[in-house]
Amino acid sequence: MNRRFALAILAVALLVSIAGCSTIFGGISDEELDRDEEYDDLRDSDADVAIDVEGGGLIGDGEFRAVYDLNETDELSLYRSSFYRDEAFDIHSVRYWYPNGTVLTGSELDVDQGRSSTEVAVPDGNGTLAFSGDAGSKTFRLPAFVTGSYEVTLPEDHRTTNFLFGDVNPGGYERETVDGDRERLVWEEVDSTISIRFYHARDITLFAGLVGTVVLLGGVGIGYYYRKVKRLREQREELGLDVDVEDDSDDGPPPGLR
């Protein structure tokens, strides 16, 4: 009985292991590839690559949408670099447009996800490819899968201009404000990883308020300590305990030791 139970557990563990491997290497589901998403606004951009970043909340990450004019590129290798190695990039809502405007969904393309990259092959290298993926709540990092001009539009009311909270790489970009309150970064050409750290405009006010509160509390604490010490000194004087232990006179040893 114990042997049968052990064999049953082993079989279940093997099935779970196989299922896990299929999850890792089995690719992205057709449901994810075909998820609804709107890309018309990004397709109207003059840049070769147009990216729109949506910020996350306090506990969740954001997302981004990206549209690539492939410019004679019929296959993209999508990955993200971690500290140890390159990892396959999870994408969803994939779309491809032929030069004549005919559109294909992601499940109609050849999308193969391995351990270190997600390979996307398209039927015509002069078409347009779009996909979406995860972004950090206050960061965005993405390799330049296609060399050319780039534009990245940040979430509403977010900025990169403060050197303490914002950072943009590579340099050589232009900054503009669109739609009233969205910052857009534009590069004439990018051939390396884009890395952006941004912040909400209210973060500056919150930070200034926090610093002011710390300074105020520190001042109150110092004032309280000073008053406490002063009061103790006055009490010692009232009790005649305020004896000066530093005596510069040279009257010799104390009585009894002379």
N, C-alpha and C positions, 0 to 999 in steps of 0.2 A: 504493500500500500504506500509506504513511504517512498519507494522507488518510483512508483507511478506518479506520485505527487511531485517528486523532484523533476521527472521528465516533463510533466505538464508545465511546471514553472519555466523550465528551460525552453520549451516550445514557445511559450508566451513571450519570453525575453527575446527569442530569435525573431519572432514576428514584429515586435516593437522595434528591434534594431533595423530590420529590413524596411519597415515603414519610415523610420527616421532617415535612413539613407535615401529613400525615394523622395522624401520631402526636401532633402538638401540638394540632390542631384537631378531630381525629376523635372526641374524647370518651373516656370511660372504658369499658373492655371489660365485657361482661356477666359474665365470670368474676370480675372485681374487684368489681363491684357486688353479686354474689350470694355472695361469700365467706362462709364460716361465721363467726358471732360470737354471743356470748351477751349479751343485754341485759336479761334479766328482773330482775336486781338493781337496775339503774338505773331501770327502769319502776316499781318499787315506791317510788321516792323521792317525797316531798311537794313537791319543788321543780319549777318549770316546766322547768328545764334541769338535768340531772344528768350530770356528766362524771367519768370515772374515768381517771386518768393512770397509765400504766405506764412506769417509768423505763428508760432505755437502759443499755448497758454502756460500757466504756471507749472503744470505737471505733464504737459504733452508737447511733442515736437511739432514743427510746422511741416509744410509741404511746398514743393515747387512744381511749376510747369515749364517745359522747355521745348522749343521748336528749332530744328536744325535744317538749314539749306545745305544739302549734302555736297554739292559741288564736286561731282564725279567720285563720290565715295559710296560704294555699294555694301559696305559692312562696317559696323561700329562694334568695338569691344568696350563694354561699359563696366567700370570697376570703381571701387573706392579704396584708397590706401589707408591701412591701419598701421599701428606701430610695428607690427610683426610682418604683415604681408598684404598683398592686394586681395580684396574680397569682392565677390560678385555683387553687382548692383541690382537691388530689387526695384523693378519699375512696374508701372501699371498705366492703364488708359493710353495704350500705344496706338498711334495712327500714322499712316503713310499716304502721301499724296503723289501721284504721278505728275510729271510736268504739265499734263493736260488737265489736271484737277481731279482725276478719278481717285477716290479714296479707298484704302484698305484698312481694316481693323487689325489689331495686334495678332489675333489668332490666325489671320490669313498670311502672316509673315513667318519667316524662319527665325524663331527666337529660341536660343539654346543657352540655358544657364548652367554653368559649371561651378567649381569651387572658387575660382579666382576671378571670373568675369562672366558677364552676360553678353552673348554674341547675338547681334541683330543683323540679319542680311535682308537687303531690299532688292526688288526686281530691277530698279533703274537708279543708278548712282547720281542722277541729276534731279531726283525728286526731293521731297521734304519729309522729315521724320519728326514726330512729336511723341513725348512720353512725360510721365510725372513720377515723382519719387519723394522720399522723406528728406526734410531739412531740419536743422537744429532750431530750437526756439529763438535763439539770438545769434546763430551762426549759419553760414552757408559755405560749403566747400565742394568743388566739383572739378575734375580734370577737364582740360580742353579736348574733348573727343574729336572735334573738327577745328582745324586752324582757320581763322578768319576774324571778322569783326563780331564783337559781343556787346550785348546790353543786358544788365541785370536790374530789375525793378524790385525795390525792397517793400516790405509790408507798409501799410498805412501808418503814418506818424512815427516811422522809424528812421534813424539817421546813423551816419558813420563819421561825422565831422569832429566829435570830441575825441581827443587822443587817448583819454583814459578808458573810454568805453567802446570806441570804434577803431577798426583797422581794415585796410583794403590791400590786397595783393593779387596780381602784380600792379605796379604803378603805371603811370602814363595814361590814366583814365580821365574822363571828363565827368563832372557831376552836374546833374540838373534835377529840377523838381517838376514832376508831372502830376496831372489830375489834382492839383491843388496842394497835396500834402504827402506825395510819395517821392522818395529819392530814387533816381536812376543813375547807374554808373555805366559809362560807355567806353569801350576800348576799340581802337581802329583795328587791332590785331592781337590775338591771344594764342599762344602755343604752349602754355603751361597751366598749372592748376590755379583756378580762381578761389581765393579764400577771403571771406568777408565776415567781420564781426560787427554787429550793429546793436542798437539800443532804442528803446522807446523814448520819445521826447520827455515824458514825465519822469524817467529814471534820473535825469539830472536834478530835477527839483527834489525828488525823494532822497537822493544822495546828499544834496546840500542841506536838506532838513535833518538828515541823520547826523551829518557832521556838526551842525549847529546844536543838536540835542546833546551829543557827546560833549561838546565844549561847554555847554551850559551846565550839564550835570557835573562835569569835572570842576568847573568854577564853584558850584555850590558845595561840592565835597571839600575843596581846598578851603573855602571860606568857613565851613563848619569846623574843620580841623583846626584852623587858625584860632577861631573863637574859643574852642575847647581848650587848647593849649594856653591861651591868654587867661582864661578863667581859672585854670589850675594854678597858674603862676600867681595870680592874685590871691587865691586861697592859701598858698604856701606863705606868701608875705603876711597875710592876716594872722596866721598861726606862728609866725616867727621862724618858719622853716627854710626861709630863703637865705641859705648860707653860701657865701662865695667860696668855692673850693679852690679857686685859683688865687693864690696869695703870692705876690711878687716880692714881698718884704723878706729880708734876710736877717731874721731875729734869732737864728740858730735853732737847734732842736727844741722840741716842746719841753715844758717843765717836767722834771723827773728823769729826763735823759741827758741833762747838761752835766 
